[in-house]
Structures are given as C-alpha cells and as structure tokens.
Amino acid sequence: MKIAELLNQSADPQWTLSKQAGVTHAVGRLPTKSNGEVSWDYMALLQMKKRFDDFGLKLEVLELAMRC
C-alpha cells in the first residue's frame, strides 16, 4: 500500500506535514501557465517532478486541474 496526498505544485507547509505523517507518494495537478491554463510542457512537468523528488516524495499521479 502506498500512502499518498494531493499536494500543490511547489513545496509548502502541507508538504512538510505530509512527510511528518509518513506520506511517501504524491498526487499532483498539472502545472499551470501564468494565464491559468494547464501546461503540458515537458520541461514544466520535469521541473515539478524534480521538486517532489528533491523533497523526498515520489510524484505518482497527475490530475487535471478542473475549472468550476
């Protein structure tokens, strides 16, 4: 079983709290551009994955950010 949490694209207090609670994997949302649109850019995805890796979390799932 993998313990995962839906986390923001960049490190914040929720990342720290999740790690303290034993979370090892993350669910993230696709990166967004400055205009709020979803970015499918390879480099943006790679940079986001690296942020999770550097923090010690494995980015396991990507969700599409939906607008309401």
C-alpha positions as CSV (number, residue, x, y, z in Angstrom):
1,M,0.0,0.0,0.0
2,K,1.3,3.5,-0.9
3,I,0.3,6.4,1.3
4,A,-0.2,9.5,-0.9
5,E,-1.6,13.0,-0.6
6,L,-2.8,15.6,-3.1
7,L,-0.2,18.3,-2.9
8,N,0.4,21.7,-4.5
9,Q,2.9,22.1,-7.3
10,S,5.6,23.7,-5.1
11,A,6.7,22.9,-1.5
12,D,4.5,24.5,1.2
13,P,3.6,23.6,4.8
14,Q,1.3,20.8,3.6
15,W,4.3,19.0,2.1
16,T,6.2,19.1,5.4
17,L,3.1,18.0,7.4
18,S,2.5,15.1,4.9
19,K,6.1,13.9,5.2
20,Q,5.9,14.0,9.0
21,A,2.7,11.9,8.8
22,G,4.5,9.3,6.8
23,V,3.4,10.2,3.3
24,T,5.8,8.8,0.7
25,H,4.0,9.5,-2.6
26,A,2.2,12.5,-4.0
27,V,-0.7,13.2,-6.3
28,G,-0.1,16.5,-8.1
29,R,-2.0,18.7,-10.5
30,L,-0.7,19.6,-13.9
31,P,1.4,22.8,-13.9
32,T,-0.4,26.0,-14.9
33,K,0.9,28.8,-17.0
34,S,0.8,32.4,-15.8
35,N,-2.6,32.9,-17.5
36,G,-4.0,30.0,-15.5
37,E,-4.2,27.5,-18.4
38,V,-2.9,24.0,-17.9
39,S,0.7,23.4,-19.2
40,W,1.6,20.1,-20.9
41,D,5.1,21.4,-21.5
42,Y,7.7,18.7,-20.9
43,M,10.1,21.0,-19.0
44,A,7.4,22.3,-16.7
45,L,6.4,18.7,-15.8
46,L,10.1,17.7,-15.4
47,Q,10.8,20.6,-13.0
48,M,7.7,19.8,-11.0
49,K,8.7,16.1,-10.7
50,K,12.2,17.3,-9.6
51,R,10.7,19.5,-6.8
52,F,8.9,16.4,-5.4
53,D,12.0,14.2,-5.8
54,D,14.2,16.8,-4.1
55,F,11.8,16.9,-1.1
56,G,11.8,13.1,-0.8
57,L,8.3,12.5,-2.3
58,K,7.6,10.4,-5.3
59,L,5.1,12.1,-7.7
60,E,3.0,9.1,-8.6
61,V,-0.2,10.6,-10.2
62,L,-1.1,13.7,-12.1
63,E,-4.6,15.1,-12.0
64,L,-6.0,17.5,-14.5
65,A,-6.9,20.8,-12.7
66,M,-10.6,21.4,-13.4
67,R,-12.1,24.8,-13.5
68,C,-15.5,25.1,-11.9
